[in-house]
Amino acid sequence: MKQTKLIVRTILFVLLLTYALHAENTPQPGKNYPSLLDEYMQGQAQIYNFNGNVLVAKNGNVVYQKSFGYGNYDTKELLDKNSLFDTGSIAKQFTAMGILLLKEKGKLSYDDTLQKFFPELPYPDVTIRQMLTHTSGLPEYFELMLKKWDLEKVANNKDVIRLLASEKPPVYFEPGQDLKYSNASFTLLASIIEKISGQSWTEYVTEQILKPLGMTNSKAYNTRIAGKRPVPGIVYGFLYSDTAKKYVLPENLPQYQGIHAFDDIYGDGGINMSAGDILKWDRALKNHTLISAATQNEMLSMQSTKNSTNPPISFGYGLRVGKNDFGNYFFSTGHWPGSRSMFIR
């Protein structure tokens, strides 16, 4: 409980993109939404120490955008609209898009198995479709590496594959028989992209997704290992230390020592973006800019559901989907010690 309280009260950032300002599609008379949003966010910053960037848009037009606080507590670099955030699991959408692009080019099938690409892995019945929809049952690599990996060394996707192959941790359930959120699935999907394309995941995502969409304020790599710190314009997640009485990098806290060992694992994370570039990404999903309308609809439609939870959990390809009183929605959240992100429409 103490650790949870620590993380919650020291959230570094949130990227928020939403179009449902209210139930109707037309503005209500007398409502100044930018002013109301700013009043709300000023309260979050002053009372709850919110530190981050917020962008709210409707029909693709920015309604409200503002920065609060620091991108780096050590250097006191202020956030601005161009600040790049590690968006955590929002990267799964980009890995999913990479797979869909290869599928449309006939380079793979949803029913291809994981073993087709990595025969050394002991999971013969897991398919690409199941990995995209969190129904693979694959074991998580995080707990395995905490037990078996030298945390003084930085691991990459190949290390994850070697460890899964040698240790052979069992699946959580028979593939396709249940739903459990899976980081391992998207790490392996990123490695499948590399196997098929002959490019690194970073190169592929940059050339096939970021550049075509004009996402010039985005990078597909992990800034925590990208050269000497601090990197200007890059946001670093900090947590409050009760001992030091100040915000510090997570690796300086006892409970997160060794966390740098995961810095070069990608596919389930590893996309750094500004809030404005998330809007570009959203428009690309809405307008099926990169893939056909039919394939885009598959990505954003309900492909898997777990009804035993309250409320039920549903996934498309690489993101959560659902329906409420306002209509259909999709979203992704991301987190890493010191940071939080959200993208929702």
DRENDO-1510 file (C-alpha; in Angstrom, 1 decimal, always signed):
<recs>
REC; n; res; u; v; w
REC; 1; MET; +0.0; +0.0; +0.0 .
REC; 2; LYS; +2.8; +2.4; +0.8 .
REC; 3; GLN; +4.4; +1.8; -2.6 .
REC; 4; THR; +1.1; +2.3; -4.4 .
REC; 5; LYS; +0.5; +5.6; -2.6 .
REC; 6; LEU; +4.0; +6.7; -3.5 .
REC; 7; ILE; +3.5; +6.1; -7.2 .
REC; 8; VAL; +0.0; +7.6; -7.4 .
REC; 9; ARG; +1.0; +10.9; -5.7 .
REC; 10; THR; +4.1; +11.3; -7.9 .
REC; 11; ILE; +2.7; +10.8; -11.3 .
REC; 12; LEU; +4.9; +12.7; -13.7 .
REC; 13; PHE; +2.7; +13.1; -16.8 .
REC; 14; VAL; -0.5; +12.3; -18.5 .
REC; 15; LEU; -1.2; +12.6; -22.2 .
REC; 16; LEU; -4.9; +12.9; -22.7 .
REC; 17; LEU; -6.7; +13.0; -26.0 .
REC; 18; THR; -10.5; +12.8; -26.0 .
REC; 19; TYR; -13.4; +13.9; -28.1 .
REC; 20; ALA; -16.4; +13.3; -25.8 .
REC; 21; LEU; -16.6; +16.6; -24.2 .
REC; 22; HIS; -20.3; +16.0; -23.5 .
REC; 23; ALA; -23.1; +13.7; -24.6 .
REC; 24; GLU; -24.2; +15.9; -27.6 .
REC; 25; ASN; -22.2; +16.7; -30.6 .
REC; 26; THR; -23.0; +20.4; -30.5 .
REC; 27; PRO; -21.7; +22.8; -27.9 .
REC; 28; GLN; -24.1; +23.7; -25.1 .
REC; 29; PRO; -24.8; +27.5; -25.0 .
REC; 30; GLY; -22.8; +29.4; -22.5 .
REC; 31; LYS; -20.3; +26.7; -21.9 .
REC; 32; ASN; -16.7; +27.8; -22.3 .
REC; 33; TYR; -15.0; +24.4; -22.5 .
REC; 34; PRO; -11.4; +25.6; -22.8 .
REC; 35; SER; -11.9; +27.7; -19.7 .
REC; 36; LEU; -13.6; +24.9; -17.8 .
REC; 37; LEU; -10.8; +22.5; -18.7 .
REC; 38; ASP; -8.1; +24.9; -17.7 .
REC; 39; GLU; -9.9; +25.5; -14.3 .
REC; 40; TYR; -10.0; +21.8; -13.7 .
REC; 41; MET; -6.3; +21.3; -14.7 .
REC; 42; GLN; -5.1; +24.2; -12.7 .
REC; 43; GLY; -6.7; +22.6; -9.7 .
REC; 44; GLN; -5.0; +19.3; -10.5 .
REC; 45; ALA; -1.7; +21.0; -10.7 .
REC; 46; GLN; -2.1; +23.2; -7.5 .
REC; 47; ILE; -3.8; +20.7; -5.3 .
REC; 48; TYR; -2.5; +17.3; -6.5 .
REC; 49; ASN; +0.8; +18.3; -7.9 .
REC; 50; PHE; -0.1; +17.2; -11.4 .
REC; 51; ASN; +3.0; +17.5; -13.6 .
REC; 52; GLY; +2.5; +16.9; -17.3 .
REC; 53; ASN; +1.0; +17.7; -20.7 .
REC; 54; VAL; -2.7; +17.6; -21.6 .
REC; 55; LEU; -4.2; +17.8; -25.0 .
REC; 56; VAL; -8.0; +17.6; -25.6 .
REC; 57; ALA; -9.3; +17.7; -29.1 .
REC; 58; LYS; -12.8; +17.4; -30.8 .
REC; 59; ASN; -13.2; +16.3; -34.4 .
REC; 60; GLY; -9.5; +16.6; -34.8 .
REC; 61; ASN; -9.3; +20.2; -33.7 .
REC; 62; VAL; -7.4; +21.1; -30.5 .
REC; 63; VAL; -9.7; +22.4; -27.9 .
REC; 64; TYR; -7.2; +22.6; -25.0 .
REC; 65; GLN; -3.5; +22.1; -24.7 .
REC; 66; LYS; -1.3; +23.0; -21.9 .
REC; 67; SER; +1.9; +22.0; -20.1 .
REC; 68; PHE; +2.4; +21.9; -16.3 .
REC; 69; GLY; +5.7; +21.6; -14.5 .
REC; 70; TYR; +9.0; +20.0; -15.3 .
REC; 71; GLY; +10.4; +17.6; -17.9 .
REC; 72; ASN; +13.4; +17.0; -15.7 .
REC; 73; TYR; +13.3; +17.8; -11.9 .
REC; 74; ASP; +17.1; +17.8; -11.7 .
REC; 75; THR; +17.7; +20.4; -14.4 .
REC; 76; LYS; +14.4; +22.2; -13.9 .
REC; 77; GLU; +13.7; +22.0; -17.7 .
REC; 78; LEU; +10.1; +23.1; -18.2 .
REC; 79; LEU; +7.6; +21.0; -20.2 .
REC; 80; ASP; +6.3; +22.5; -23.4 .
REC; 81; LYS; +4.1; +21.2; -26.2 .
REC; 82; ASN; +7.1; +19.5; -27.9 .
REC; 83; SER; +8.3; +17.5; -24.9 .
REC; 84; LEU; +8.7; +13.8; -25.7 .
REC; 85; PHE; +7.2; +11.4; -23.2 .
REC; 86; ASP; +7.9; +7.7; -22.8 .
REC; 87; THR; +4.3; +6.6; -23.5 .
REC; 88; GLY; +4.7; +3.0; -22.1 .
REC; 89; SER; +2.2; +0.6; -23.4 .
REC; 90; ILE; +0.7; +3.0; -26.0 .
REC; 91; ALA; +3.6; +1.5; -28.0 .
REC; 92; LYS; +1.6; -1.7; -28.4 .
REC; 93; GLN; -0.6; +0.1; -30.9 .
REC; 94; PHE; +2.4; +0.8; -33.1 .
REC; 95; THR; +3.6; -2.8; -32.9 .
REC; 96; ALA; +0.1; -4.0; -33.8 .
REC; 97; MET; +0.1; -1.6; -36.7 .
REC; 98; GLY; +3.5; -3.0; -37.9 .
REC; 99; ILE; +2.0; -6.5; -37.9 .
REC; 100; LEU; -1.1; -5.3; -39.8 .
REC; 101; LEU; +1.0; -3.6; -42.4 .
REC; 102; LEU; +2.9; -6.9; -43.0 .
REC; 103; LYS; -0.3; -8.8; -43.1 .
REC; 104; GLU; -1.7; -6.6; -45.8 .
REC; 105; LYS; +1.5; -7.1; -47.8 .
REC; 106; GLY; +1.0; -10.9; -47.6 .
REC; 107; LYS; +4.1; -11.3; -45.4 .
REC; 108; LEU; +2.2; -13.1; -42.6 .
REC; 109; SER; -1.2; -14.5; -41.5 .
REC; 110; TYR; -3.1; -13.9; -38.3 .
REC; 111; ASP; -3.0; -17.7; -37.9 .
REC; 112; ASP; +0.8; -18.0; -38.2 .
REC; 113; THR; +2.2; -19.5; -35.1 .
REC; 114; LEU; +4.9; -18.1; -32.9 .
REC; 115; GLN; +7.0; -21.2; -33.5 .
REC; 116; LYS; +7.0; -20.5; -37.2 .
REC; 117; PHE; +9.3; -17.6; -36.5 .
REC; 118; PHE; +11.0; -18.8; -33.3 .
REC; 119; PRO; +11.0; -22.7; -33.3 .
REC; 120; GLU; +13.1; -22.7; -30.1 .
REC; 121; LEU; +10.2; -21.4; -28.1 .
REC; 122; PRO; +8.1; -24.1; -26.4 .
REC; 123; TYR; +4.7; -22.6; -27.3 .
REC; 124; PRO; +3.5; -24.4; -30.4 .
REC; 125; ASP; -0.1; -23.4; -30.5 .
REC; 126; VAL; +0.2; -19.6; -29.9 .
REC; 127; THR; -0.9; -17.6; -33.0 .
REC; 128; ILE; -0.3; -14.0; -34.0 .
REC; 129; ARG; -4.0; -13.2; -33.6 .
REC; 130; GLN; -3.9; -14.4; -30.0 .
REC; 131; MET; -0.8; -12.3; -29.3 .
REC; 132; LEU; -2.5; -9.2; -30.7 .
REC; 133; THR; -5.6; -9.8; -28.6 .
REC; 134; HIS; -4.0; -10.8; -25.3 .
REC; 135; THR; -5.4; -14.3; -25.5 .
REC; 136; SER; -2.1; -16.1; -26.0 .
REC; 137; GLY; -1.6; -17.2; -22.4 .
REC; 138; LEU; +2.1; -16.6; -22.8 .
REC; 139; PRO; +4.1; -16.2; -19.5 .
REC; 140; GLU; +5.4; -12.7; -18.7 .
REC; 141; TYR; +9.1; -12.1; -19.1 .
REC; 142; PHE; +9.3; -9.5; -16.4 .
REC; 143; GLU; +9.0; -11.9; -13.4 .
REC; 144; LEU; +11.3; -14.4; -15.2 .
REC; 145; MET; +14.0; -11.9; -15.7 .
REC; 146; LEU; +13.8; -10.6; -12.1 .
REC; 147; LYS; +14.7; -14.2; -11.1 .
REC; 148; LYS; +17.1; -15.3; -13.8 .
REC; 149; TRP; +18.7; -12.2; -15.3 .
REC; 150; ASP; +21.8; -10.3; -14.1 .
REC; 151; LEU; +20.1; -7.0; -13.4 .
REC; 152; GLU; +23.4; -5.2; -13.8 .
REC; 153; LYS; +23.2; -5.8; -17.6 .
REC; 154; VAL; +20.7; -4.2; -20.0 .
REC; 155; ALA; +18.6; -6.9; -21.7 .
REC; 156; ASN; +17.0; -6.8; -25.2 .
REC; 157; ASN; +14.4; -8.8; -27.0 .
REC; 158; LYS; +16.8; -11.5; -28.1 .
REC; 159; ASP; +17.7; -12.0; -24.4 .
REC; 160; VAL; +14.0; -12.4; -23.6 .
REC; 161; ILE; +13.6; -15.0; -26.3 .
REC; 162; ARG; +16.7; -16.9; -25.1 .
REC; 163; LEU; +15.5; -16.9; -21.5 .
REC; 164; LEU; +12.0; -18.1; -22.5 .
REC; 165; ALA; +13.5; -20.9; -24.6 .
REC; 166; SER; +15.9; -22.1; -21.9 .
REC; 167; GLU; +13.6; -21.8; -18.8 .
REC; 168; LYS; +10.4; -22.8; -20.6 .
REC; 169; PRO; +7.9; -21.2; -18.1 .
REC; 170; PRO; +4.4; -22.6; -18.7 .
REC; 171; VAL; +1.6; -20.7; -20.3 .
REC; 172; TYR; -1.1; -19.2; -18.0 .
REC; 173; PHE; -3.8; -21.0; -19.9 .
REC; 174; GLU; -4.3; -22.8; -23.2 .
REC; 175; PRO; -4.0; -20.3; -26.0 .
REC; 176; GLY; -7.3; -18.8; -27.0 .
REC; 177; GLN; -9.1; -20.1; -23.9 .
REC; 178; ASP; -8.9; -16.9; -21.7 .
REC; 179; LEU; -7.7; -13.3; -21.7 .
REC; 180; LYS; -4.7; -12.0; -19.8 .
REC; 181; TYR; -2.9; -8.8; -20.6 .
REC; 182; SER; +0.5; -9.7; -22.1 .
REC; 183; ASN; +3.6; -7.6; -22.4 .
REC; 184; ALA; +5.5; -10.7; -23.6 .
REC; 185; SER; +3.2; -11.1; -26.6 .
REC; 186; PHE; +4.0; -7.6; -28.0 .
REC; 187; THR; +7.7; -8.0; -27.3 .
REC; 188; LEU; +7.6; -11.1; -29.4 .
REC; 189; LEU; +5.5; -9.5; -32.1 .
REC; 190; ALA; +8.1; -6.8; -32.4 .
REC; 191; SER; +10.7; -9.5; -32.9 .
REC; 192; ILE; +8.5; -11.1; -35.6 .
REC; 193; ILE; +8.4; -7.8; -37.4 .
REC; 194; GLU; +12.2; -7.7; -37.3 .
REC; 195; LYS; +12.4; -11.3; -38.6 .
REC; 196; ILE; +10.1; -10.6; -41.5 .
REC; 197; SER; +11.2; -7.1; -42.5 .
REC; 198; GLY; +15.0; -7.5; -41.9 .
REC; 199; GLN; +15.0; -4.2; -40.1 .
REC; 200; SER; +15.1; -3.4; -36.4 .
REC; 201; TRP; +11.8; -2.6; -34.8 .
REC; 202; THR; +13.0; +1.0; -34.4 .
REC; 203; GLU; +13.9; +1.3; -38.1 .
REC; 204; TYR; +10.6; -0.3; -39.2 .
REC; 205; VAL; +8.3; +1.8; -37.0 .
REC; 206; THR; +10.2; +4.9; -38.0 .
REC; 207; GLU; +10.1; +4.3; -41.7 .
REC; 208; GLN; +6.7; +2.7; -42.0 .
REC; 209; ILE; +4.7; +4.6; -39.5 .
REC; 210; LEU; +6.2; +7.7; -38.0 .
REC; 211; LYS; +7.6; +9.3; -41.1 .
REC; 212; PRO; +4.6; +8.7; -43.4 .
REC; 213; LEU; +2.4; +10.3; -40.7 .
REC; 214; GLY; +4.6; +13.3; -40.2 .
REC; 215; MET; +5.2; +12.4; -36.6 .
REC; 216; THR; +8.4; +14.4; -36.4 .
REC; 217; ASN; +8.1; +14.8; -32.6 .
REC; 218; SER; +8.2; +11.0; -32.0 .
REC; 219; LYS; +11.0; +8.5; -31.6 .
REC; 220; ALA; +10.9; +4.7; -31.5 .
REC; 221; TYR; +13.6; +4.0; -29.1 .
REC; 222; ASN; +14.2; +4.0; -25.4 .
REC; 223; THR; +15.6; +7.3; -24.2 .
REC; 224; ARG; +16.9; +5.8; -20.9 .
REC; 225; ILE; +19.8; +4.2; -22.8 .
REC; 226; ALA; +20.1; +6.8; -25.6 .
REC; 227; GLY; +23.4; +8.5; -24.8 .
REC; 228; LYS; +24.4; +10.7; -22.0 .
REC; 229; ARG; +21.7; +12.2; -19.8 .
REC; 230; PRO; +20.0; +14.6; -19.8 .
REC; 231; VAL; +18.7; +14.6; -23.4 .
REC; 232; PRO; +17.1; +18.0; -24.1 .
REC; 233; GLY; +13.3; +17.8; -24.8 .
REC; 234; ILE; +13.1; +14.3; -23.4 .
REC; 235; VAL; +10.9; +13.9; -20.3 .
REC; 236; TYR; +12.3; +11.8; -17.4 .
REC; 237; GLY; +10.0; +10.2; -14.9 .
REC; 238; PHE; +10.7; +11.0; -11.3 .
REC; 239; LEU; +9.3; +9.7; -8.0 .
REC; 240; TYR; +9.3; +11.5; -4.7 .
REC; 241; SER; +11.8; +10.2; -2.1 .
REC; 242; ASP; +10.6; +10.6; +1.5 .
REC; 243; THR; +14.3; +10.0; +2.6 .
REC; 244; ALA; +15.8; +12.6; +0.2 .
REC; 245; LYS; +12.8; +14.9; +0.5 .
REC; 246; LYS; +12.9; +15.5; -3.3 .
REC; 247; TYR; +12.0; +14.0; -6.6 .
REC; 248; VAL; +14.5; +11.4; -7.8 .
REC; 249; LEU; +14.9; +9.1; -10.7 .
REC; 250; PRO; +13.2; +5.7; -10.0 .
REC; 251; GLU; +16.5; +3.8; -10.1 .
REC; 252; ASN; +17.7; +5.8; -7.1 .
REC; 253; LEU; +15.0; +4.2; -4.9 .
REC; 254; PRO; +15.6; +0.8; -3.3 .
REC; 255; GLN; +12.4; -0.8; -4.7 .
REC; 256; TYR; +13.4; +0.1; -8.3 .
REC; 257; GLN; +17.1; -0.8; -8.3 .
REC; 258; GLY; +18.0; -2.8; -11.4 .
REC; 259; ILE; +15.0; -1.4; -13.4 .
REC; 260; HIS; +17.5; -0.2; -16.0 .
REC; 261; ALA; +18.0; -3.8; -17.0 .
REC; 262; PHE; +14.7; -3.6; -19.0 .
REC; 263; ASP; +15.6; -0.5; -20.9 .
REC; 264; ASP; +16.3; -2.1; -24.3 .
REC; 265; ILE; +13.2; -4.4; -24.4 .
REC; 266; TYR; +10.7; -3.0; -26.9 .
REC; 267; GLY; +7.4; -3.6; -28.7 .
REC; 268; ASP; +5.4; -3.6; -25.5 .
REC; 269; GLY; +6.9; -0.1; -24.9 .
REC; 270; GLY; +9.5; +2.1; -26.4 .
REC; 271; ILE; +7.6; +4.9; -28.2 .
REC; 272; ASN; +8.4; +8.5; -27.2 .
REC; 273; MET; +5.9; +11.1; -28.4 .
REC; 274; SER; +4.6; +14.6; -27.8 .
REC; 275; ALA; +0.9; +15.1; -27.2 .
REC; 276; GLY; +0.5; +16.7; -30.6 .
REC; 277; ASP; +1.9; +13.7; -32.3 .
REC; 278; ILE; -0.6; +11.5; -30.5 .
REC; 279; LEU; -3.3; +13.6; -32.2 .
REC; 280; LYS; -1.6; +12.8; -35.6 .
REC; 281; TRP; -1.7; +9.1; -34.7 .
REC; 282; ASP; -5.3; +9.3; -33.7 .
REC; 283; ARG; -6.2; +11.0; -37.1 .
REC; 284; ALA; -4.3; +8.2; -38.9 .
REC; 285; LEU; -6.4; +5.6; -37.1 .
REC; 286; LYS; -9.6; +7.4; -37.8 .
REC; 287; ASN; -8.9; +8.0; -41.5 .
REC; 288; HIS; -7.2; +4.5; -42.1 .
REC; 289; THR; -4.2; +6.4; -43.5 .
REC; 290; LEU; -1.7; +3.5; -43.3 .
REC; 291; ILE; -3.9; +0.4; -43.8 .
REC; 292; SER; -7.2; -0.3; -45.5 .
REC; 293; ALA; -10.5; +0.6; -43.9 .
REC; 294; ALA; -11.3; -3.1; -43.4 .
REC; 295; THR; -8.1; -3.9; -41.6 .
REC; 296; GLN; -8.3; -0.7; -39.6 .
REC; 297; ASN; -11.8; -1.7; -38.5 .
REC; 298; GLU; -10.5; -5.0; -37.4 .
REC; 299; MET; -7.9; -3.3; -35.2 .
REC; 300; LEU; -10.5; -1.0; -33.5 .
REC; 301; SER; -13.2; -3.7; -33.2 .
REC; 302; MET; -13.9; -6.1; -30.4 .
REC; 303; GLN; -11.7; -9.2; -31.0 .
REC; 304; SER; -11.5; -10.6; -27.5 .
REC; 305; THR; -13.6; -10.2; -24.4 .
REC; 306; LYS; -13.3; -11.3; -20.7 .
REC; 307; ASN; -16.8; -11.2; -19.3 .
REC; 308; SER; -15.9; -12.5; -15.8 .
REC; 309; THR; -14.5; -9.0; -14.9 .
REC; 310; ASN; -16.7; -6.1; -13.8 .
REC; 311; PRO; -16.9; -4.3; -16.2 .
REC; 312; PRO; -15.9; -6.8; -19.0 .
REC; 313; ILE; -12.6; -6.2; -20.7 .
REC; 314; SER; -12.4; -6.2; -24.5 .
REC; 315; PHE; -9.5; -5.8; -26.9 .
REC; 316; GLY; -9.0; -5.0; -30.5 .
REC; 317; TYR; -5.5; -5.4; -31.9 .
REC; 318; GLY; -3.1; -3.7; -29.5 .
REC; 319; LEU; -5.7; -1.6; -27.7 .
REC; 320; ARG; -8.7; -1.7; -25.4 .
REC; 321; VAL; -12.1; -1.2; -27.0 .
REC; 322; GLY; -15.7; -0.9; -25.7 .
REC; 323; LYS; -19.0; +0.9; -25.8 .
REC; 324; ASN; -20.7; +3.2; -23.2 .
REC; 325; ASP; -23.4; +5.8; -23.1 .
REC; 326; PHE; -21.3; +8.1; -25.4 .
REC; 327; GLY; -20.8; +5.4; -28.0 .
REC; 328; ASN; -17.8; +3.3; -29.1 .
REC; 329; TYR; -14.4; +4.1; -27.6 .
REC; 330; PHE; -10.9; +2.8; -27.7 .
REC; 331; PHE; -8.0; +3.6; -25.4 .
REC; 332; SER; -4.5; +2.7; -24.2 .
REC; 333; THR; -2.7; +3.5; -21.0 .
REC; 334; GLY; +1.0; +3.3; -20.3 .
REC; 335; HIS; +3.1; +3.4; -17.2 .
REC; 336; TRP; +6.6; +3.0; -15.9 .
REC; 337; PRO; +7.9; +4.1; -12.5 .
REC; 338; GLY; +7.7; +7.9; -12.5 .
REC; 339; SER; +5.3; +8.2; -15.4 .
REC; 340; ARG; +1.7; +7.6; -16.6 .
REC; 341; SER; +0.1; +8.1; -20.0 .
REC; 342; MET; -3.4; +7.9; -21.5 .
REC; 343; PHE; -4.7; +8.0; -25.0 .
REC; 344; ILE; -8.5; +7.8; -25.5 .
REC; 345; ARG; -11.2; +8.5; -28.1 .
</recs>
